[in-house]
Amino acid sequence: MDQPAGYLHWGFILISYPNLILIGIMVVLFVAALLLPFPGHASGDKGRKS
């Protein structure tokens, strides 16, 4: 904690490793939220009203 964080140099991109890890976690959570079904979501026609 008493030293500055390391940085990733990739072309014109300069980002610290802790920020890169945080962005990666946020992307994984976003993709999981898109792909995983809602809890308690009824599959099929059980909960539908016509």
N, CA, C and O atoms as CSV, one atom per row, in Angstrom:
chain,resi,resn,atom,element,x,y,z
A,1,MET,N,N,0.811,-1.191,0.000
A,1,MET,CA,C,0.000,0.000,0.000
A,1,MET,C,C,0.862,1.266,0.000
A,1,MET,O,O,0.348,2.356,-0.254
A,2,ASP,N,N,2.127,1.144,0.273
A,2,ASP,CA,C,2.964,2.333,0.330
A,2,ASP,C,C,3.668,2.615,-0.992
A,2,ASP,O,O,4.492,3.526,-1.084
A,3,GLN,N,N,3.339,1.828,-2.016
A,3,GLN,CA,C,3.920,2.036,-3.338
A,3,GLN,C,C,2.804,2.310,-4.337
A,3,GLN,O,O,1.687,1.822,-4.165
A,4,PRO,N,N,3.092,3.088,-5.384
A,4,PRO,CA,C,2.057,3.307,-6.398
A,4,PRO,C,C,1.747,2.014,-7.153
A,4,PRO,O,O,2.591,1.125,-7.269
A,5,ALA,N,N,0.529,1.934,-7.657
A,5,ALA,CA,C,0.100,0.738,-8.378
A,5,ALA,C,C,0.855,0.623,-9.702
A,5,ALA,O,O,1.307,1.621,-10.263
A,6,GLY,N,N,0.983,-0.618,-10.190
A,6,GLY,CA,C,1.593,-0.844,-11.489
A,6,GLY,C,C,0.647,-0.446,-12.600
A,6,GLY,O,O,-0.570,-0.419,-12.411
A,7,TYR,N,N,1.195,-0.142,-13.740
A,7,TYR,CA,C,0.386,0.293,-14.882
A,7,TYR,C,C,0.611,-0.603,-16.079
A,7,TYR,O,O,1.709,-1.114,-16.299
A,8,LEU,N,N,-0.448,-0.784,-16.849
A,8,LEU,CA,C,-0.383,-1.521,-18.100
A,8,LEU,C,C,-0.239,-0.512,-19.229
A,8,LEU,O,O,-1.091,0.361,-19.395
A,9,HIS,N,N,0.821,-0.624,-19.997
A,9,HIS,CA,C,1.042,0.228,-21.167
A,9,HIS,C,C,0.746,-0.624,-22.397
A,9,HIS,O,O,1.439,-1.607,-22.658
A,10,TRP,N,N,-0.293,-0.244,-23.157
A,10,TRP,CA,C,-0.666,-1.001,-24.348
A,10,TRP,C,C,-1.060,0.003,-25.422
A,10,TRP,O,O,-2.199,0.466,-25.474
A,11,GLY,N,N,-0.101,0.329,-26.276
A,11,GLY,CA,C,-0.346,1.358,-27.282
A,11,GLY,C,C,-0.556,2.699,-26.600
A,11,GLY,O,O,0.305,3.165,-25.854
A,12,PHE,N,N,-1.708,3.323,-26.860
A,12,PHE,CA,C,-2.016,4.599,-26.227
A,12,PHE,C,C,-2.790,4.421,-24.924
A,12,PHE,O,O,-3.141,5.408,-24.278
A,13,ILE,N,N,-3.061,3.175,-24.529
A,13,ILE,CA,C,-3.833,2.893,-23.325
A,13,ILE,C,C,-2.884,2.797,-22.136
A,13,ILE,O,O,-1.887,2.077,-22.182
A,14,LEU,N,N,-3.201,3.526,-21.075
A,14,LEU,CA,C,-2.451,3.488,-19.826
A,14,LEU,C,C,-3.463,3.333,-18.702
A,14,LEU,O,O,-4.234,4.253,-18.430
A,15,ILE,N,N,-3.467,2.169,-18.045
A,15,ILE,CA,C,-4.445,1.895,-16.997
A,15,ILE,C,C,-3.750,1.140,-15.870
A,15,ILE,O,O,-2.884,0.301,-16.116
A,16,SER,N,N,-4.135,1.443,-14.638
A,16,SER,CA,C,-3.541,0.752,-13.499
A,16,SER,C,C,-4.148,-0.649,-13.382
A,16,SER,O,O,-5.286,-0.884,-13.788
A,17,TYR,N,N,-3.374,-1.558,-12.825
A,17,TYR,CA,C,-3.848,-2.940,-12.695
A,17,TYR,C,C,-5.086,-3.063,-11.808
A,17,TYR,O,O,-5.998,-3.809,-12.165
A,18,PRO,N,N,-5.165,-2.368,-10.666
A,18,PRO,CA,C,-6.412,-2.467,-9.877
A,18,PRO,C,C,-7.640,-1.993,-10.651
A,18,PRO,O,O,-8.704,-2.602,-10.538
A,19,ASN,N,N,-7.519,-0.922,-11.433
A,19,ASN,CA,C,-8.654,-0.464,-12.237
A,19,ASN,C,C,-8.998,-1.459,-13.339
A,19,ASN,O,O,-10.172,-1.656,-13.652
A,20,LEU,N,N,-7.991,-2.081,-13.924
A,20,LEU,CA,C,-8.223,-3.086,-14.955
A,20,LEU,C,C,-8.970,-4.291,-14.382
A,20,LEU,O,O,-9.875,-4.824,-15.024
A,21,ILE,N,N,-8.597,-4.716,-13.191
A,21,ILE,CA,C,-9.276,-5.843,-12.529
A,21,ILE,C,C,-10.726,-5.473,-12.225
A,21,ILE,O,O,-11.631,-6.279,-12.441
A,22,LEU,N,N,-10.949,-4.262,-11.727
A,22,LEU,CA,C,-12.302,-3.815,-11.413
A,22,LEU,C,C,-13.171,-3.748,-12.665
A,22,LEU,O,O,-14.330,-4.161,-12.626
A,23,ILE,N,N,-12.649,-3.245,-13.752
A,23,ILE,CA,C,-13.391,-3.193,-15.009
A,23,ILE,C,C,-13.706,-4.605,-15.502
A,23,ILE,O,O,-14.803,-4.856,-16.001
A,24,GLY,N,N,-12.755,-5.524,-15.365
A,24,GLY,CA,C,-12.996,-6.920,-15.759
A,24,GLY,C,C,-14.113,-7.558,-14.952
A,24,GLY,O,O,-14.952,-8.268,-15.507
A,25,ILE,N,N,-14.133,-7.314,-13.642
A,25,ILE,CA,C,-15.189,-7.861,-12.786
A,25,ILE,C,C,-16.546,-7.278,-13.178
A,25,ILE,O,O,-17.542,-8.000,-13.217
A,26,MET,N,N,-16.590,-5.981,-13.467
A,26,MET,CA,C,-17.852,-5.361,-13.864
A,26,MET,C,C,-18.362,-5.919,-15.190
A,26,MET,O,O,-19.568,-6.110,-15.349
A,27,VAL,N,N,-17.483,-6.180,-16.129
A,27,VAL,CA,C,-17.887,-6.765,-17.409
A,27,VAL,C,C,-18.435,-8.176,-17.209
A,27,VAL,O,O,-19.443,-8.545,-17.811
A,28,VAL,N,N,-17.767,-8.965,-16.360
A,28,VAL,CA,C,-18.236,-10.329,-16.083
A,28,VAL,C,C,-19.612,-10.302,-15.426
A,28,VAL,O,O,-20.477,-11.100,-15.788
A,29,LEU,N,N,-19.834,-9.400,-14.466
A,29,LEU,CA,C,-21.143,-9.297,-13.827
A,29,LEU,C,C,-22.223,-8.832,-14.806
A,29,LEU,O,O,-23.364,-9.287,-14.729
A,30,PHE,N,N,-21.875,-7.940,-15.714
A,30,PHE,CA,C,-22.836,-7.474,-16.710
A,30,PHE,C,C,-23.247,-8.608,-17.640
A,30,PHE,O,O,-24.432,-8.777,-17.927
A,31,VAL,N,N,-22.292,-9.374,-18.107
A,31,VAL,CA,C,-22.595,-10.502,-18.994
A,31,VAL,C,C,-23.410,-11.557,-18.249
A,31,VAL,O,O,-24.339,-12.136,-18.813
A,32,ALA,N,N,-23.067,-11.807,-16.987
A,32,ALA,CA,C,-23.830,-12.779,-16.196
A,32,ALA,C,C,-25.269,-12.306,-16.004
A,32,ALA,O,O,-26.196,-13.116,-16.045
A,33,ALA,N,N,-25.465,-11.002,-15.793
A,33,ALA,CA,C,-26.819,-10.468,-15.623
A,33,ALA,C,C,-27.632,-10.603,-16.902
A,33,ALA,O,O,-28.851,-10.767,-16.844
A,34,LEU,N,N,-26.983,-10.538,-18.045
A,34,LEU,CA,C,-27.708,-10.708,-19.309
A,34,LEU,C,C,-28.067,-12.161,-19.576
A,34,LEU,O,O,-29.124,-12.449,-20.137
A,35,LEU,N,N,-27.189,-13.080,-19.175
A,35,LEU,CA,C,-27.376,-14.480,-19.537
A,35,LEU,C,C,-28.165,-15.293,-18.513
A,35,LEU,O,O,-28.872,-16.228,-18.889
A,36,LEU,N,N,-28.058,-14.959,-17.238
A,36,LEU,CA,C,-28.729,-15.743,-16.203
A,36,LEU,C,C,-30.187,-15.325,-16.097
A,36,LEU,O,O,-30.498,-14.140,-16.216
A,37,PRO,N,N,-31.095,-16.288,-15.873
A,37,PRO,CA,C,-32.505,-15.937,-15.740
A,37,PRO,C,C,-32.769,-15.254,-14.400
A,37,PRO,O,O,-31.997,-15.397,-13.452
A,38,PHE,N,N,-33.867,-14.513,-14.340
A,38,PHE,CA,C,-34.266,-13.885,-13.087
A,38,PHE,C,C,-34.670,-14.965,-12.089
A,38,PHE,O,O,-35.252,-15.974,-12.489
A,39,PRO,N,N,-34.377,-14.783,-10.793
A,39,PRO,CA,C,-34.810,-15.769,-9.790
A,39,PRO,C,C,-36.337,-15.809,-9.709
A,39,PRO,O,O,-36.991,-14.766,-9.704
A,40,GLY,N,N,-36.882,-16.982,-9.646
A,40,GLY,CA,C,-38.319,-17.143,-9.532
A,40,GLY,C,C,-39.064,-16.938,-10.836
A,40,GLY,O,O,-40.295,-16.952,-10.858
A,41,HIS,N,N,-38.328,-16.748,-11.926
A,41,HIS,CA,C,-38.971,-16.557,-13.227
A,41,HIS,C,C,-39.563,-17.883,-13.680
A,41,HIS,O,O,-38.852,-18.883,-13.780
A,42,ALA,N,N,-40.860,-17.892,-13.954
A,42,ALA,CA,C,-41.536,-19.116,-14.357
A,42,ALA,C,C,-41.157,-19.473,-15.781
A,42,ALA,O,O,-41.239,-18.640,-16.684
A,43,SER,N,N,-40.744,-20.709,-15.974
A,43,SER,CA,C,-40.438,-21.154,-17.329
A,43,SER,C,C,-41.677,-21.830,-17.915
A,43,SER,O,O,-42.409,-22.528,-17.212
A,44,GLY,N,N,-41.891,-21.620,-19.161
A,44,GLY,CA,C,-43.069,-22.196,-19.804
A,44,GLY,C,C,-44.267,-21.263,-19.693
A,44,GLY,O,O,-44.108,-20.049,-19.566
A,45,ASP,N,N,-45.465,-21.836,-19.741
A,45,ASP,CA,C,-46.696,-21.055,-19.735
A,45,ASP,C,C,-47.388,-21.032,-18.384
A,45,ASP,O,O,-48.539,-20.601,-18.314
A,46,LYS,N,N,-46.754,-21.469,-17.317
A,46,LYS,CA,C,-47.406,-21.537,-16.016
A,46,LYS,C,C,-47.900,-20.192,-15.523
A,46,LYS,O,O,-49.048,-20.081,-15.093
A,47,GLY,N,N,-47.069,-19.176,-15.573
A,47,GLY,CA,C,-47.414,-17.889,-14.994
A,47,GLY,C,C,-48.081,-16.918,-15.943
A,47,GLY,O,O,-48.350,-15.783,-15.549
A,48,ARG,N,N,-48.356,-17.304,-17.155
A,48,ARG,CA,C,-48.905,-16.377,-18.138
A,48,ARG,C,C,-50.418,-16.330,-18.088
A,48,ARG,O,O,-51.095,-17.335,-17.869
A,49,LYS,N,N,-50.922,-15.122,-18.299
A,49,LYS,CA,C,-52.376,-14.955,-18.450
A,49,LYS,C,C,-52.650,-14.587,-19.891
A,49,LYS,O,O,-51.968,-13.730,-20.454
A,50,SER,N,N,-53.644,-15.228,-20.499
A,50,SER,CA,C,-53.965,-14.931,-21.900
A,50,SER,C,C,-55.245,-14.166,-22.013
A,50,SER,O,O,-55.669,-13.830,-23.119
